[in-house]
Amino acid sequence: MTLGALVDAGVDLEAIQAGIDSLGLPDCRLVATEVKKKGFRATSVTVEHEPEHAHRHLHHITEMIDGSDVLTSSQKELAKRIFTRLGKAEAHVHGSTLRQVHFHEVGAVDSIADIVGSAIGWDLLGVERIECSPIPTGHGFVRIAHGRVSIPAPATAELLKGIPIARSDVECELTTPTGAAIVSTIVDQFGHLPPMKIDTIAYGAGDKELETQGNILRLLVGEADESSVADQIWVLETNLDDTSGEIIGHCAQLLGEAGALDVYSSSIQMKKNRPGVKLTVLCWAADVQRLERILFKQTSTIGIRKWLASRHILPREAHDVETQWGTLEGKLATLPDGAQRFSPEYEACRRISEANEVSIQTVYQEATASYLKSRDEQ
């Protein structure tokens, strides 16, 4: 499906084929056809090859990739990163090592062509950033080389750790280990559609016919809105009416040290006219479980609300200014109209204030004046 979407987006199939030919696989051809899935047009790419029964280890595949005289260095690097990520997941699931892990379905010709072909395709597409919606895995059971397992398959679940999963009522394996390895390697950010001007809409088709929806992967290519940066964060929230302020303050400190992006409290009125505190935590997806454990352990809460939130943030970069007390760190944000705004770092101002026995307000004023002066001199 990934190959189909890339070809549908305009990537040259013959260029991908040339890279596959350089791997020394048995007669292996990529065939692209236009199909319809539940009334929607899409491109299907199938891998045709001679029958084989070889099961390869990771080092066999990386040697094939390194031995190619057609693949570019960036294509080789991406293909090996995808396979290595997949190998680590398989090794963890089976209690093996990366060297010893034995690829089954993924070591077959068609899977090698899928992964290496996708690496070539993404490289040729030439995008600077890749964002993806939460992943639908489907539900039910699937049969693999090790028997019948629930969906997502063990390796798929391992590969998708820390990645948002979308609810799906489709009783089918919608995400395979190969697909999970590709998406978890190439994607920069998971979440909703970012602000962008769409230039190309492409569709890659899967083989299975689904009853309730088209078996299609959609790829949108366009130009990002540079006036702001979009990303996804998690919001954790709990109401407390029987936890003291000292404990809440201690918990907030622990949450910040554990990776929370922000922690804040709000005064609220709870049931039975009790004054309470709403404690809110902002964090990345990878930190949700760790921060929830802190909330349950350090406060009296018995429940935490959470949801994925979109946010637009201004592009920013570190920026230092020179003051009479030395260099002071800060951030330089770019506004939608192109203007820039400098903000001194609090900790840097506090250190200078204490070391030189001047008010922190004086340090802030000096830092801002220094930035404005340097800007005007440019």
C-alpha positions in Angstrom: 0.0 0.0 0.0 2.9 2.3 0.8 4.5 1.6 -2.6 1.1 2.1 -4.3 0.6 5.5 -2.7 4.2 6.6 -3.6 3.8 5.6 -7.2 0.3 7.2 -7.3 2.0 10.4 -6.0 4.3 10.5 -9.0 7.4 8.5 -7.9 8.9 6.7 -11.0 8.2 3.0 -10.7 11.1 2.1 -13.0 13.5 3.9 -10.7 12.2 1.8 -7.8 12.5 -1.3 -10.0 16.1 -0.5 -10.8 16.9 -0.4 -7.1 15.1 -3.7 -6.4 17.0 -5.3 -9.4 20.3 -4.4 -7.8 19.6 -6.6 -4.7 20.2 -9.9 -6.5 16.8 -11.3 -5.6 15.2 -14.0 -7.8 13.3 -12.6 -10.8 11.3 -9.9 -9.0 9.0 -7.4 -10.8 6.9 -4.6 -9.5 3.6 -4.3 -11.3 1.4 -1.2 -10.9 -2.3 -1.2 -11.8 -5.2 1.1 -11.2 -8.0 -0.4 -9.1 -11.1 0.6 -7.3 -11.8 0.0 -3.6 -15.4 0.7 -2.5 -15.7 3.1 -5.4 -12.4 5.0 -4.9 -9.6 4.9 -7.4 -6.2 3.8 -6.2 -2.9 2.4 -7.4 -2.0 -1.2 -6.5 1.6 -2.3 -6.6 2.1 -6.1 -6.5 5.5 -7.9 -6.3 5.8 -10.8 -8.7 8.7 -13.2 -8.2 9.8 -16.8 -8.5 8.8 -19.1 -5.6 11.4 -19.5 -2.9 11.6 -20.9 0.6 14.6 -18.9 2.0 14.3 -17.4 5.4 16.8 -14.7 6.0 18.5 -13.1 9.0 18.9 -9.4 9.3 22.6 -9.5 8.3 21.7 -11.3 5.1 19.4 -8.5 4.1 21.7 -5.6 5.1 24.5 -7.3 3.1 22.2 -7.3 0.0 21.4 -3.6 0.6 25.1 -2.7 1.1 26.1 -4.6 -2.0 23.8 -2.6 -4.3 25.6 -0.4 -6.8 22.3 1.4 -7.7 20.9 2.5 -4.3 22.1 5.8 -3.0 23.6 6.1 0.4 20.4 7.8 1.8 18.2 5.0 0.3 20.5 2.3 1.8 20.5 4.0 5.2 16.7 4.3 5.4 16.1 0.8 4.2 18.6 -0.6 6.8 17.0 1.6 9.6 13.5 0.1 8.8 14.9 -3.5 8.8 16.9 -2.9 12.0 13.8 -1.4 13.8 11.8 -4.5 12.7 14.6 -6.8 13.7 14.8 -5.3 17.2 11.0 -5.7 17.6 11.1 -9.3 16.5 14.1 -10.0 18.8 12.3 -8.5 21.8 9.1 -10.4 21.1 10.9 -13.8 20.8 13.5 -13.2 23.5 16.3 -13.4 21.0 19.1 -11.1 19.8 19.3 -8.9 16.8 21.9 -11.1 15.3 20.0 -14.3 15.9 16.5 -13.1 15.0 15.0 -15.1 12.2 12.8 -13.2 9.7 9.9 -15.3 8.4 7.4 -13.5 6.2 9.4 -10.3 6.4 12.5 -12.0 5.0 10.7 -13.1 1.9 11.2 -11.5 -1.5 8.0 -9.5 -1.5 8.6 -8.0 1.9 12.2 -7.1 1.0 10.9 -5.4 -2.1 8.2 -3.6 -0.1 10.6 -2.2 2.4 13.5 -1.4 0.1 11.1 -0.1 -2.5 9.4 2.2 0.0 12.8 3.5 1.2 13.6 4.3 -2.5 10.2 5.9 -3.0 10.3 8.2 0.1 13.8 9.3 -0.9 12.7 10.1 -4.5 9.6 11.9 -3.2 12.0 14.3 -1.5 9.7 15.6 1.3 11.3 17.4 4.2 8.8 16.2 6.9 6.4 13.3 7.3 3.4 13.5 9.5 0.8 10.7 10.1 -2.6 10.2 11.6 -3.0 7.8 14.6 -2.6 4.2 13.3 -5.6 1.9 12.9 -4.6 -1.7 13.6 -7.9 -3.4 13.2 -9.0 -6.1 15.6 -9.5 -9.9 15.8 -6.9 -12.6 15.1 -4.4 -13.4 12.5 -2.3 -16.5 11.7 1.5 -16.0 11.5 4.5 -18.4 11.4 4.2 -18.9 15.2 0.5 -19.6 15.2 -2.7 -17.7 15.8 -2.3 -14.4 17.5 -4.5 -11.4 18.3 -4.4 -8.1 16.4 -2.1 -6.2 16.5 0.4 -9.0 16.0 3.2 -9.0 18.6 5.8 -7.5 16.4 3.3 -4.8 15.2 2.4 -3.9 18.7 6.1 -3.7 19.7 6.8 -1.4 16.8 3.9 0.9 17.6 4.9 1.5 21.3 4.6 5.2 22.0 2.6 5.9 18.8 -1.1 6.8 19.0 -3.4 4.1 17.9 -6.8 4.8 16.3 -10.0 3.0 17.2 -11.1 0.7 14.4 -14.1 -1.7 14.2 -12.7 -3.5 11.2 -12.1 -7.2 12.0 -9.0 -7.5 10.0 -5.2 -6.9 10.3 -5.0 -3.3 8.9 -1.4 -2.8 10.0 1.3 -5.4 9.5 4.8 -5.6 11.0 6.1 -4.3 7.6 3.8 -1.3 7.6 4.4 -0.6 11.3 8.2 -0.8 10.7 8.0 1.7 7.8 5.7 4.2 9.5 7.4 4.1 12.9 10.8 4.8 11.2 9.9 7.5 8.7 7.3 9.6 10.5 8.4 12.8 12.3 5.1 13.5 14.1 1.8 11.7 14.7 -1.5 13.6 14.9 -4.1 15.4 12.9 -3.5 16.9 9.4 -1.0 19.8 9.8 -1.6 23.2 8.3 -0.5 22.9 4.6 -1.4 23.7 1.0 -2.2 20.3 -0.7 -0.6 19.8 -4.1 -1.0 16.0 -4.6 -3.5 13.4 -3.2 -2.4 9.8 -3.8 -4.0 6.5 -2.9 -2.3 3.1 -2.4 -4.5 0.0 -2.5 -4.2 -3.1 -0.4 -5.1 -6.6 -1.6 -8.0 -7.4 0.8 -11.5 -6.4 0.2 -13.0 -4.9 3.3 -16.8 -4.9 3.9 -17.1 -1.5 5.6 -14.5 0.7 4.0 -12.0 0.9 1.1 -8.7 -0.7 1.8 -6.7 2.4 0.9 -3.7 4.3 2.2 -4.0 8.1 1.5 -0.9 10.2 1.0 -1.1 14.0 0.9 1.8 16.0 -0.4 2.0 19.7 -0.2 3.6 22.8 1.2 3.6 23.4 5.0 2.2 26.6 6.5 5.5 28.1 7.8 3.7 30.7 10.0 3.3 28.1 12.7 4.4 24.7 13.7 1.7 22.1 14.5 2.1 19.2 16.8 0.2 16.9 19.1 0.4 16.7 22.9 -1.5 14.8 25.6 -3.5 16.6 28.3 -3.9 14.8 31.6 -6.4 16.2 34.1 -7.7 15.3 37.5 -9.9 17.0 40.2 -8.7 17.0 43.8 -10.7 18.0 46.9 -8.8 16.1 49.6 -5.1 16.7 48.7 -3.2 19.5 50.5 -1.4 22.3 48.7 1.9 21.0 49.8 1.3 17.6 48.3 0.1 19.1 45.0 3.1 21.4 44.8 5.4 18.4 45.4 3.6 16.3 42.8 3.9 19.2 40.3 7.6 19.3 40.8 8.0 15.5 40.3 5.9 15.7 37.1 8.1 18.5 35.7 11.2 16.5 36.5 9.7 13.4 34.8 9.3 15.2 31.5 6.0 17.1 31.6 5.9 20.0 29.2 3.8 22.0 31.7 1.9 21.5 34.9 -0.7 23.9 36.3 -3.5 24.0 38.8 -6.9 25.8 38.7 -9.3 26.5 41.5 -12.7 24.7 41.0 -15.9 24.1 42.9 -16.6 20.4 43.4 -19.6 18.4 44.7 -21.0 19.1 48.1 -19.7 22.7 47.8 -16.2 21.6 48.3 -13.4 23.9 47.0 -11.0 21.9 45.0 -8.0 22.0 42.6 -7.9 20.8 39.0 -4.4 19.6 38.2 -3.5 19.7 34.5 -0.4 18.1 32.9 0.7 18.6 29.3 3.1 16.0 27.9 4.3 13.9 24.9 2.7 10.6 24.1 5.7 8.6 25.3 5.5 10.2 28.8 1.7 9.6 29.4 2.0 6.3 31.4 5.0 7.5 33.5 3.2 10.7 34.5 -0.1 8.9 35.2 1.8 6.7 37.7 3.1 9.8 39.5 -0.4 11.3 39.7 -1.8 8.1 41.2 1.0 7.6 43.6 1.5 11.2 44.8 -2.1 12.4 45.1 -5.5 11.0 46.3 -7.0 10.8 42.8 -8.8 7.7 41.7 -9.2 8.8 38.0 -7.4 10.8 35.3 -9.0 12.3 32.2 -6.8 12.4 29.2 -7.1 13.4 25.5 -4.9 14.2 22.5 -4.8 18.0 21.8 -3.6 19.8 18.7 -1.5 22.9 19.1 0.1 25.5 16.9 3.4 26.9 18.2 5.5 29.6 16.8 8.8 28.5 15.2 11.5 29.3 17.8 15.3 29.0 18.2 17.8 29.6 20.9 19.3 33.1 20.9 21.9 34.6 23.2 22.4 38.3 24.0 25.3 40.1 25.6 24.7 42.1 28.7 27.0 44.0 31.1 27.0 40.8 33.3 27.9 38.5 30.4 26.0 36.3 27.9 22.4 35.6 28.7 20.3 32.8 27.0 16.9 33.3 25.6 14.5 32.2 22.8 13.7 34.0 19.5 10.2 33.3 18.2 9.0 34.1 14.7 5.5 35.6 14.4 3.1 34.8 11.5 3.9 38.1 9.9 7.7 37.4 9.9 8.5 39.6 12.9 10.6 38.2 15.7 10.1 38.4 19.4 12.9 37.7 22.0 12.2 36.2 25.4 15.0 35.9 28.0 15.2 32.6 29.9 14.1 32.9 33.5 16.8 30.7 34.9 19.5 32.7 33.1 18.1 35.9 34.5 17.8 34.5 38.0 21.4 33.3 38.0 22.7 36.8 36.9 20.3 38.5 39.4 21.6 36.5 42.3 25.3 36.6 41.3 25.3 40.4 40.8 22.8 41.4 43.4 20.5 43.2 41.0 16.8 42.8 40.6 15.6 40.2 38.2 13.4 42.9 36.6 16.6 44.9 35.8 18.1 41.8 34.2 15.0 41.3 32.0 15.1 44.9 30.9 18.8 44.8 30.1 18.4 41.6 28.1 15.5 43.0 26.1 17.3 46.2 25.4 20.4 44.3 24.3 18.4 42.3 21.8 16.7 45.4 20.4 20.0 47.1 20.0 21.6 44.2 18.2 18.6 43.8 15.9 18.7 47.5 14.9 22.4 47.3 14.2 21.9 44.4 11.7 
